[in-house]
Amino acid sequence: MGSDSERTEASPSAPIPLSFKWIRLVSQEELMRRMEPVKILKEEENELYRVVKDQETGEHYLHFASYHLHIAGGAVDEEYHHLLPLEHDDVIALALGAPLYEYPEQWTHAYLRNGPDGGFVWYDPSGAATSEAEYAETEAFIREQLLAFRSKGNHEEEDVRRLLDAMEKRLPPRSEP
């Protein structure tokens, strides 16, 4: 019998499957290849909830799909797919009839959703809510500043500079592309 190093070199190795949680953009082809349906939880004309399993990692997801006819876009059928990672206990609870995690109200942590380019990206609704609130506050501040500036009727160069400086201080920091 050979040494441990001989056995290691001679034995084939398989790549460890990578969780979708570590992939920024998941192609639709990869998702379709790896996902297998486990149980349909709710199916209606325009929406579907089901538990699916990643065949390579064993991870489970709650798959929500909605379908509608986009009349303004030439009567084209549109599909939206969302995949919420599930813990083991959640999978069992859903399989036994626990209430669904209704989209979007109860989808409070990061999930995959399809985009216009055929791939799926991670979306974190907890971060979005904060950003949306900050943007709304900034928008209200800028609107207020512009209306006040306009009502004064004084449009000297120094007044414009002060207005722009005040708005610039309120904007979020620039992120480099």
N, C-alpha and C positions, 0 to 999 in steps of 0.2 A: 504494500500500500504506500502511496506517495505522501510527501509532506503536505502541510497545510497550504504552503505557497503554490505547490504544483496543482492542488485541487482548485485553488482560487483562480489560477490562470487558465485552467482547462474548462472550468464550469462556465456555461453561457450565462450572461446576465441580461435581464430585461430592464428597460427603463421604468422608473417609478412613475406611475401616472400623476399628472399635474392637475390639481384641483382647479376648477374654473375660478375659484376665489383668488387665484394668483395670476390670472390672465386678464389683461386690461381690455382687450377686444377679442371676443370669442366669435369665430366665424359660424354662420348658420349651418354650414356643412358639418363642422366638427360637433356642434350641438346635436344635430339630427343623428349623427353617427353614434354618439355616446349615450344619448338619453333613451330610456325605455319607459313606457307607461307602467304604472303600478296600479293605480285605482282612479277611476273617474269619480269625483265628488259631487259635481253639479254640471249639468249640461243643458243649455237652453239654446234658442235659435241664434242669439248673438254673443254668447259668452260661454266659456268653459273653465272649470276648475278641476285640476287633477294632480295627483302626486306622481312625480316622475323620478327616476333613479339614474344616476350616472353609472354606467356599467363598469367604467374603469376605476372609479374611486369609491363607489358605494354610497356616495352622498345623495341625499334626497332633496327635492325642490318642490314647492307648490307652484304649479304652472297655471297662470291665468292668461287666457286668450280672449280677446274681444274682436268682433267682426262687424264691419258696417259698410254700407254703400256710400261712397263719397260722390254725391250728386254734382257738386260744383266742380269736381275734378274729372268730369267726363263719365260719371256713373261707374267708377272703378271700385272693385272690392278692396277694402283695406283690412289688414290684420295687424293686431298689436299683441305681442307676446311678452310676458313678464315671468321671471323665475326667481322665487323667493327661497333662499336656503332654509332648510328645516333641520332642527335638532332631532335626534332619535326619538325622544319622547313625544315630540310634536307629530311625527310620522305615525306613531302608534295611535295617538289620540285622534287624529284625523281619520285614520282607517277604521276606528271604532265609532265614528259618528260625531266627534266633537264639532262645534261650530266652525265654519270656515273663517280664515283670515280674509275679510272682505277687502278688495282692492278699491280705492287706494287708502281708505281710512285706517286700516289695521296693518298696513305694510310700513312699519316704522324703522326698519333697518335696511341696509344696502341689499339691492336685488339687481338681477340682470334684466335689461329690457332691450328690445330690438330697435335698431335705428334705420335710417334711410338707406344705408349702404349695404344692407343685408347681414350685418354683424350685430352682436349683442354687446352692450357696454354696461358697466356697473353704474348704478344710480343710487345715491344715498339721500333719501328724503329728509333726514334729520338736518343735514347740512344745507339742503335747499330751502327749508323753512327759515333758517337763520338768514341766509343770503337774501331771500325774497323780502323779509321784513326790513333788513338793512337797506336794500334798494328802494323800497317804498318810502322809508324815512328820508333817504337822500333825495329822492324825486320830489317829495313834499317840500323839503328845505329849498331846493333849487327853484321850484315853482314860486314859492313864497318870496324868495329874493328877487326873482325876475319881475313879479307883479309889483313889489315895493319899488324897485328901480324904475319901472315904467310909470308908476303913479307920481313919482317925484318930478318927472319931466326934465330933470337935469341930467344931461348926457355928456358931461365933460370927460376928457380922457382919463383923468385921475379917478373919477367916479366909476368908470368902466373897469379900471384896473383894480379898485377896491372890491367891486362886485366879483370879478373873476378870481381874485385871491381868496375871498371868503368861500366861494364855491369849491375852489381847488382844495382847500383845507378839509372840506367836508367829504370829498370823494374818497373811495377806498384806494389803497395803494395800487399802483400799476403792477401787473404781473408780466414778466417778460415771456414772449412766445417761444 
